[in-house]
């Protein structure tokens, strides 16, 4: 069964690579997006086969999948193409929040049974998830016209603020593996979130699609 799940993961990686490659061309973008979605579904299936969760866990997975699928379907039908960048930014932020919540769950409730590699993964997931969520929300707000670029973000002070936040993230990331559920976890969450806001605020709306893709 474990070998079977690894085989599924390998197929998922190949399909995801083909999907990303296909997104570079307009003609193949639609089919490439379907390939990438299939790859993610296979990756999740492979993980579930390996973990063999309890029946109640399957119920929660089904509820979450149904809710997310329904929200995506409604959004795809109602949002006009002109608002697609904002929609992508929102979905990207949801992905970042999901990564952050999973990492927080492991750090708070399973850190005692997590090895060093797992704890480093917590650090990476918290940092990437928090900065992705906050940055994507700012990007969506700027694309929607809800948020203007503050004056201080155009001067040298923004570099001081962003570098200070980056140093704070680095310091807490070094400390966190030794105490995943400690204060360094929340320092990393807050500092990463603020860094996402600080970096994105200084970027103009025309460049937001590039920021979202990153």
VMD Tcl script that draws the C-alpha trace (Angstrom):
set ca {
  {0.00 0.00 0.00}
  {2.87 2.36 0.80}
  {4.51 1.70 -2.57}
  {1.16 2.37 -4.26}
  {0.88 5.75 -2.52}
  {4.42 6.65 -3.59}
  {3.53 5.75 -7.19}
  {0.51 8.05 -6.99}
  {2.73 10.84 -5.65}
  {5.14 10.38 -8.56}
  {2.31 10.61 -11.10}
  {0.99 13.70 -9.30}
  {4.39 15.41 -9.50}
  {4.67 14.68 -13.23}
  {1.15 15.95 -13.92}
  {1.78 19.08 -11.87}
  {4.97 19.79 -13.82}
  {3.09 19.37 -17.11}
  {0.31 21.60 -15.82}
  {2.67 24.39 -14.83}
  {4.41 24.17 -18.20}
  {1.09 24.33 -20.04}
  {0.03 27.47 -18.19}
  {2.67 29.43 -20.11}
  {0.56 29.28 -23.30}
  {-2.96 30.55 -23.84}
  {-4.06 27.56 -25.93}
  {-3.03 24.98 -23.37}
  {-3.81 26.98 -20.21}
  {-7.27 25.51 -19.68}
  {-6.21 21.87 -20.04}
  {-3.06 22.60 -18.01}
  {-5.18 23.94 -15.17}
  {-7.21 20.72 -15.23}
  {-3.99 18.68 -15.15}
  {-2.76 20.64 -12.14}
  {-6.09 20.12 -10.35}
  {-5.92 16.38 -11.08}
  {-2.36 16.32 -9.76}
  {-3.41 17.90 -6.48}
  {-6.32 15.45 -6.16}
  {-3.95 12.52 -6.71}
  {-1.48 13.93 -4.17}
  {-4.21 14.18 -1.55}
  {-5.44 10.67 -2.41}
  {-1.93 9.26 -2.07}
  {-1.53 10.87 1.34}
  {-4.88 9.56 2.55}
  {-4.02 6.04 1.37}
  {-0.79 6.22 3.32}
  {-2.32 7.68 6.50}
  {-5.54 5.62 6.48}
  {-7.49 8.11 8.65}
  {-10.35 7.19 10.98}
  {-13.97 7.32 9.70}
  {-14.68 10.60 11.53}
  {-11.68 12.13 9.79}
  {-13.09 11.08 6.44}
  {-16.30 12.87 7.38}
  {-14.46 16.12 8.10}
  {-12.45 15.76 4.89}
  {-15.68 15.30 2.94}
  {-17.30 18.33 4.55}
  {-14.26 20.51 3.88}
  {-13.95 19.32 0.28}
  {-17.64 19.87 -0.42}
  {-17.62 23.35 1.14}
  {-14.49 24.41 -0.73}
  {-15.72 22.96 -4.02}
  {-19.10 24.68 -3.69}
  {-17.46 28.02 -2.85}
  {-15.14 27.69 -5.85}
  {-18.00 26.77 -8.17}
  {-20.16 29.70 -7.09}
  {-17.22 32.10 -7.36}
  {-16.27 30.85 -10.83}
  {-19.83 31.36 -12.08}
  {-20.41 34.80 -10.59}
  {-17.08 36.61 -10.81}
  {-16.49 38.42 -14.14}
  {-13.20 37.91 -15.98}
  {-12.23 41.52 -15.26}
  {-12.19 40.67 -11.55}
  {-10.18 37.47 -11.97}
  {-6.90 38.92 -10.59}
  {-8.63 39.85 -7.33}
  {-10.24 36.40 -7.19}
  {-6.91 34.67 -7.72}
  {-5.39 36.83 -4.99}
  {-8.18 35.82 -2.59}
  {-7.79 32.12 -3.40}
  {-4.02 32.44 -3.03}
  {-4.53 33.99 0.38}
  {-6.83 31.13 1.37}
  {-4.08 28.68 0.43}
  {-1.63 30.58 2.58}
  {-4.03 30.57 5.51}
  {-4.55 26.82 5.11}
  {-0.79 26.26 5.25}
  {-0.53 28.47 8.32}
  {-3.38 26.73 10.16}
  {-1.99 23.25 9.46}
  {1.44 24.31 10.73}
  {-0.09 25.87 13.86}
  {-2.07 22.71 14.52}
  {1.04 20.54 14.33}
  {3.09 22.99 16.43}
  {0.50 23.29 19.19}
  {-0.79 19.72 19.40}
  {1.77 17.36 17.87}
  {5.15 19.01 18.38}
  {6.23 16.50 21.05}
  {6.11 13.67 18.50}
  {7.61 15.70 15.65}
  {11.27 15.26 14.68}
  {13.68 18.05 13.68}
  {12.78 17.87 9.99}
  {9.11 18.18 10.89}
  {9.79 21.16 13.11}
  {11.74 22.89 10.35}
  {8.76 22.24 8.10}
  {6.60 24.01 10.68}
  {8.85 27.06 10.47}
  {8.72 27.16 6.68}
  {4.95 26.59 6.56}
  {4.24 29.30 9.13}
  {6.47 31.84 7.37}
  {5.24 31.11 3.84}
  {1.61 30.74 4.91}
  {1.48 33.98 6.92}
  {3.31 36.11 4.36}
  {1.22 34.65 1.52}
  {-2.07 35.28 3.30}
  {-1.39 38.87 4.36}
  {0.31 39.79 1.08}
  {-2.51 38.31 -1.00}
  {-5.18 40.15 0.97}
  {-3.34 43.45 0.47}
  {-2.95 42.66 -3.24}
  {-6.67 41.94 -3.56}
  {-7.55 45.17 -1.74}
  {-5.28 47.24 -4.00}
  {-6.60 45.60 -7.17}
  {-10.16 46.23 -6.01}
  {-9.35 49.88 -5.31}
  {-10.00 49.58 -1.59}
  {-6.45 50.42 -0.58}
  {-4.02 53.09 -1.76}
  {-0.24 53.01 -1.48}
  {0.77 54.87 1.73}
  {3.39 57.59 1.33}
  {5.83 56.06 3.81}
  {6.16 52.93 1.69}
  {7.86 54.92 -1.07}
  {10.72 56.18 1.11}
  {13.69 54.55 2.78}
  {11.68 53.90 5.94}
  {10.00 50.92 4.27}
  {13.38 49.24 3.86}
  {14.10 49.73 7.56}
  {10.70 48.31 8.53}
  {10.88 45.34 6.16}
  {14.47 44.46 7.06}
  {13.62 44.68 10.77}
  {10.67 42.35 10.26}
  {12.81 39.96 8.22}
  {15.43 39.85 10.99}
  {12.67 39.20 13.53}
  {11.37 36.36 11.35}
  {14.86 34.88 11.06}
  {15.48 35.07 14.80}
  {12.19 33.44 15.73}
  {12.68 30.81 13.00}
  {16.02 29.82 14.56}
  {14.50 29.53 18.04}
  {11.21 27.87 17.05}
  {12.44 24.28 16.32}
  {13.60 24.02 19.94}
  {10.21 25.06 21.31}
  {7.52 24.82 18.57}
  {4.66 25.79 20.87}
  {6.47 28.70 22.54}
  {6.36 32.46 22.11}
  {8.67 32.30 19.08}
  {5.84 30.65 17.13}
  {3.54 33.65 17.59}
  {6.37 36.11 16.96}
  {6.99 34.39 13.63}
  {3.28 34.48 12.76}
  {2.94 38.20 13.50}
  {6.28 39.23 11.96}
  {5.66 37.20 8.79}
  {2.16 38.63 8.41}
  {3.42 42.19 8.82}
  {6.26 41.51 6.38}
  {3.74 40.36 3.79}
  {1.81 43.59 4.26}
  {4.94 45.76 4.23}
  {6.34 44.26 1.05}
  {3.05 44.31 -0.86}
  {1.99 47.83 0.15}
  {4.85 49.45 -1.74}
  {4.03 47.69 -5.03}
  {1.75 49.34 -7.56}
  {-1.53 47.79 -8.67}
  {-0.26 47.10 -12.20}
  {2.40 44.76 -10.81}
  {0.04 42.92 -8.45}
  {-0.55 39.94 -10.79}
  {3.20 39.29 -10.70}
  {3.19 39.50 -6.90}
  {0.27 37.07 -6.69}
  {2.02 34.57 -8.96}
  {5.03 34.64 -6.65}
}
mol new
graphics top color blue
foreach p $ca { graphics top sphere $p radius 0.5 }
foreach p [lrange $ca 0 end-1] q [lrange $ca 1 end] { graphics top cylinder $p $q radius 0.2 }
display resetview
